[in-house]
Amino acid sequence: MKSILLADNQSIVRTGIKTLIKENFLVSKIDEAENEHEVVQCVKTNFYDLVVLDISLPDTDFVQLMGWLHTITPATRVLIFTMHTEDIYGIRCFQLGAWGFLRKTDPVEDVITAIRRIAEGKKYVSPALAELLSNNTYERTMTNPLQHLSSRELEIAMLINKGKTLPQICDVLNIQYSTVNTHKRKIFEKLMVNNVLSLSRLMQTFNLAVLTFAGILMESGEINIAACTFINSV
């Protein structure tokens, strides 16, 4: 592994990961990006063996960015680095093409193991995610109503919960107002809520409230049983 891109809007996180990589791996190039625009510019001008990506980059369409990376540089492997738990987002990120999923609270040893495993061409599945996928744990988590939302619906639900207005969501995701409004209606119907306050309470109940202190903005892909079988067999 010769070149790595660290994409995180928190400089302290980038500095910590950069130091960790230098101390444990032979890497000739480590670049940094703090938003989607910088990620795109870096990838357009350089090839990276690995991108360590925070899914909460501000003003970023994470689903679209993952699709763009897969299309533009399919040989690049992406390691997700986030504050969120694996119970919903881990599986979804693998569906979007991620090679590994780590929480920012994971031990340093796990970070090293994940990078080493991905460098060897293997997926990294954390112990927590492996446990989720075993012993029918995954089927039990499906009682979470948020599991029934599509990628875009979950993304918009998180933005609404963060306090974004519909016009602001249009700007962030670069989609039409009518599209956002339709998604909002479907979200409310699927979750059986009729206002933003009820939505926020529901998300808090399932430990999915936005972590405003960290500026977390979640997006994700579809979940299905095939994905679980695939990840569990890696």
N, C-alpha and C positions, 0 to 999 in steps of 0.2 A: 504494500500500500504506500504509494508515493505522495499523493496529494489529497488534502482534506479541506472541506469547506464547513465552517462552523456558522450556523445561521440561528441567531438568538438576539432578541432586542435588549438583553441585559448584558452589559459589558463584563460584569463580575462572573457571570456564567461562562462566557466565551473564554475569559482569561483562565479560569479554573480548568476547563476542559483542555485548553491549549497546553497548559503546563503539564497536565496529566498525560497527554499524548506524547509530548516531547520526552517525558521521563520514562515512558514504557514502550515506545515504538520508534522505528527508524522512518521518519517522514521527511521528505525534502521540501514540502510546501504546505503551509496551513494558512488559508485565507479566512476572512471573517465577513459576515453580512448581518445587518440588523433589521432588514425588512425585505419584503418580496422583491422590490425593484433591485436592490443590491444583489440578491440571490440570482436573479435573471441575468444581470450584467456580468456577474462572475462566471456563470455557467456558459454564457455566450462566448466568452473569451478564453476560458480555461477548461481543461478536463479534470474532473475530480473522481478519485476512486470511491470516496465516501463523502456524503453530506450528513452532518449531524444537524437535524432540523427540529426547531421548536414549533409545534403546531399553533402556538399562540402569537405568531408574528403579527403586529398590528396592521390593520387594513389589508389583510391577506385572504384570498380565497384559497384555503388549504387544499381542498379537493382539486381545484383547477391547477394549482401549483404542482401537486404530485403527478397529475396527468401530464403536465408539460414536461416535467423532469423525465418521466418515463419515455416520452416521445423523443425529446431532444437528445438525451444522453442515457439511453437504456442500460449501458454498462455501469453507470454510477449506482452505488448502493446507498440507500437512505436509512439512517438510524434515527428514530423519533425520540426526542428528549422533552419531557413534559411534566407538568405538575399533577396531571390527572391520573386516576387509577386505570387499571387494565380492564375493569369489569365491562365497560362498553367500548371504550376507544381503542384498546389494544387490538381487538379482533378487527375493528373497522380499518385501522391503519394498515394492517397486513393485507386487507382486501384492496387497499389502494396501492400496494406494491412495496411497502416498507420491508426492510430486512430485519429490523429489530425494533423493540419498544422498551424505553427506559423511563422511569420516573426520576425527577431531579432529587428525590429523597433517597434513591437507591444507594447502597454502599459503593465506594470507589472500586472495590474489587469487581462488582457487577458491571461497572462501566468498562473496565479493562477487558473483562471476559467477553462482553458484547462486541467490542471493537475487534478483538482478536478473532472471534468466531466469524464475524462478517468478513474480515480480511481473508479468512480461509475459504470463503465462498459458501458459508453455512448461515442459515437463519438463526437469530437469537430469540428464544422464547424464554422470558423470565420465569422464575419459579412460581410467582403469583399467577401469571397467565396460564402456565401449565396446569396449576391446581384448578383454575377456573374451568379449563377444558376437560378435566378428568372427573370421574365419579358423578357424572350427570350434573355437575355444578352449573354448567352452561344453561341447561334446560331450566333450572330453577331461577336463574337470573332473568329469563325471558318474561317473568311476571312484572318486571319493570316496564311500565307503559312507554317510556321513552325509547325502548328497543324497537317499537313499532314505527318510529319515524324514519323517513328516508334520510339520506345524507344531507340534502339541502334543507329539509324540514328541521332536522336537529340543529343544523348550522344557524338557521334563522331563529329558532327557538332560543338558542344561546345568546344571540344578538339582542333579541327582544328582552330577555332576562337581564342583560347587561345595561338596558336603558336606552338602546338605540331606537330611533323613530323609523318608520317605514322608509321615508326618503333617505335617511342616513344609511339604512341597510342596502338600498338601491345603489348608493355610491360605493359602498364597500365591496359589494358583489358584482357591480356593473350589470345589473339586470333591471328589467322594467318594473315600474310601480305595481302594475296589474299582476305581475308574476309573484312579487313579494306578498301582495294582499291575498292572492289565491293560496299561497303556501301557509300564510297565517291562519286563514280560515280552516284549512285541512288540519293544521296542528291543533287548533282548538277543538275540532271535531274528534280527532283521534284520542286526545288526552281528556276529553269531556270537561273542558274548562271554558269559561266565558269572558275572562278578563286577564290582564297581565298579572295582577296580584295572585290570582289562583294558579297561574302558570308558574310563577316564582315559588309559591309554596310547594307545589308538586315537585319541582326540581330540587328544592331543599330537602324534601322528604327522601329523595333518592340520592342525596349527597352529590348533586350535580349543579349546585349554585355556582355562578361565576366567581372565581377568586379575584375580586377586583384589585386587591393589592398587588397582584402580579400581572394584571392586565390580560388575564387569560381569555382567549377567544377560541372556542373549540369548533372543529369541523371533522367530518368523518365520512366513511363510505358504508356500503350496505353490509349487513350481517346475514349470513345464512349457515345452515348446518354443514354444507360443503366446505365452507371456509374453515370451520372448526376442525373438520376431518383433515384438511390440508395442513393446517398449522400444527396439529397434534402429531402428524406423521413426519414433520421435518426433523 
